[in-house]
């Protein structure tokens, strides 16, 4: 079997996609086209998974009451996390918008099914955490697929994970991984919001590489 | 600022990339072109990270002695993990090739720097594990970028993570995430090796989705 050959033009566009993927917190309220979310979730399921366990579970939030509860939880956690900062960082923290849960037309919670027999445990005897890492790769796959459709995504992580199963009425053995906002972004940029606001610059590549 | 608009032709190719990304364990021994690994690692650094913490640390293995030690460790762990199976699964397990550490021209170990101040803790007060999840998204980004260059990648996870820092002489506060093999694959396929060998089929999409 011969696989597809990707050319330089495709690779340039892929690099462009990577460079313009953003963690989006500012969304337009207009809906995504019918069926697009399903298309994106299908793409996400092409992420790798340890032992082909496919442990990702996606929960699309439709209920306005559940959306309101999520907003309340994240706003509470944002305030609590702010206590850790002082001075310039404190002032800057207060100005950062950390989620688009009010505006985004789609909200998806992502869990890892930690009791599924799928994959028969292969590849995770010594590193059981690779099961939920498989779900994380699906999130990045979803992110890139969304951006290719002009859809922005934001990953909200200031949340008490232990409360999510009851709040969303999902099985207790699912581990909460991510709360995602999806929709058309208000603006597009190749610069991360935290760089633009002076919170954290990009590191030079040499900082992150060694040879041994 | 107006971002790039990706068209249906690009999206079709991206879907094709996702479908033909594989966890590769069978490599040709020929080298990758000079500089390509650096190009791929640069792409990986465009993965998202919590608070823009960029905690990924990539260690390129050059020493034959270190490669030999990694092979010994993984082969030992593969045998140990095999004890958990019996019957048909046991027989099938014995036939599975789980890594290409002997043949792959490039081996990269990936760690998470858990003490870096970069990102100033933003976004991980309630879920500190999102720091190492950021590194996991970089691995998936690397995987896709590699495949776009015709390079296959395999993630080896049957390894004792606690032993990796000493074996590779990296700081003790780096957390081991992944051992990656990279090189030209022996063959290409759109079917995961574990599906082909009857270990684990793909799940239907409905298995992984709920509405709430």
Interface residues (C-beta under 8 A of the other chain):
Chain A: X1 X2 X3 X4 X5 X6 X10 X11 X13 X14 X15 X16 X17 X18 X19 X20 X21 X23 X38 X41 X42 X43 X45 X46 X47 X48 X50 X51 X52 X53 X54 X56 X57 X58 X59 X60 X61 X62 X63 X66 X77 X80 X81 X84 X85 X89 X93 X96 X98 X109 X118 X119 X120 X121 X122 X123 X124 X125 X126 X127 X130 X133 X136 X137 X139 X140 X141 X143 X144 X145 X147 X148 X149 X150 X155 X157 X158 X159 X160 X161 X168 X169 X170 X177 X187 X188 X189 X190 X192 X194 X195 X199 X200 X201 X202 X203 X205 X208 X209 X210 X211 X212
Chain B: X1 X2 X3 X4 X5 X6 X10 X11 X13 X14 X15 X16 X17 X18 X19 X20 X21 X23 X38 X41 X42 X43 X45 X46 X47 X48 X50 X51 X52 X53 X54 X56 X57 X58 X59 X60 X61 X62 X63 X66 X77 X80 X81 X84 X85 X89 X93 X96 X98 X109 X118 X119 X120 X121 X122 X123 X124 X125 X126 X127 X130 X133 X136 X137 X139 X140 X141 X143 X144 X145 X147 X148 X149 X150 X155 X157 X158 X159 X160 X161 X168 X169 X170 X177 X187 X188 X189 X190 X192 X194 X195 X199 X200 X201 X202 X203 X205 X208 X209 X210 X211 X212
